[in-house]
Amino acid sequence: GGGGERGQALLKVLISFAVGGLLGDVFLHMLPHAVSRAVDKAAGASSHDHIGEAIGLGLPILTGMLLFYVAEKLMGALTGGAGCHGHVHG
């Protein structure tokens, strides 16, 4: 039956949202810890060192976000952009 396939597709979407939500929560929870660690490390340093610490912390975060964006677009292009949206909205 078609209901089983539809249920499987819905389950995949719900699992994706759950995993994305959990990973987002972990990531956002860790940012204040990383920032406070960088600030503690740079305490007593010159203002030039503070800029270096900010770049050292922000650049990997920005790079990771950019890589995930590029990977998502690349996967969409390789799969024809349809993904799970094989139906027509209207």
C-alpha positions in Angstrom: 0.0 0.0 0.0 0.7 3.6 -0.5 0.1 4.4 3.1 3.2 2.5 4.2 5.4 4.4 1.8 3.9 7.7 2.8 4.4 6.8 6.5 8.1 5.9 5.8 8.6 9.3 4.1 6.9 11.1 7.0 9.1 9.2 9.5 12.3 10.2 7.6 11.2 13.9 7.7 10.4 13.8 11.4 13.7 12.0 12.2 15.5 14.7 10.2 13.9 17.5 12.1 14.6 15.7 15.4 18.3 15.2 14.6 18.6 18.8 13.3 17.0 20.2 16.4 19.3 18.2 18.7 22.4 19.1 16.8 21.4 22.8 16.7 20.8 22.7 20.5 24.2 21.2 21.2 25.9 23.6 18.9 24.2 26.7 20.3 24.8 25.4 23.9 28.5 25.0 23.2 29.0 28.5 21.7 29.0 30.4 25.1 31.5 27.9 26.5 33.8 28.4 23.6 33.5 32.2 23.7 34.1 32.3 27.5 37.1 30.0 27.1 38.6 32.3 24.4 38.0 35.4 26.5 39.6 33.8 29.6 42.5 32.7 27.4 42.9 36.3 26.0 42.5 38.0 29.4 45.5 40.3 30.0 46.5 40.2 26.4 46.7 43.1 24.0 43.8 44.2 21.8 45.6 42.7 18.8 45.5 39.3 20.5 41.7 39.7 21.1 41.2 40.1 17.4 43.3 36.9 16.8 41.2 35.0 19.3 38.0 36.2 17.7 39.2 35.1 14.3 40.5 31.9 15.7 37.0 31.2 17.2 34.8 32.6 14.5 36.5 31.4 11.4 36.1 27.6 12.0 32.4 28.2 12.9 31.8 30.2 9.7 33.7 27.7 7.7 31.6 24.8 9.1 28.4 26.6 8.3 29.6 27.4 4.8 30.7 23.8 4.2 27.3 22.5 5.3 25.6 24.9 2.9 27.8 23.9 0.0 27.2 20.2 0.8 23.5 20.7 0.9 23.5 22.5 -2.5 25.8 19.9 -4.0 23.6 17.1 -2.9 20.6 18.8 -4.3 22.3 19.3 -7.6 23.5 15.6 -7.7 20.1 14.3 -6.9 18.3 16.5 -9.4 17.0 18.9 -6.7 13.9 16.8 -6.0 14.9 15.3 -2.7 11.6 14.2 -1.0 9.6 16.7 -2.9 8.5 14.4 -5.7 5.0 15.8 -5.6 3.5 19.0 -7.1 2.3 21.8 -4.8 -0.8 23.5 -6.0 
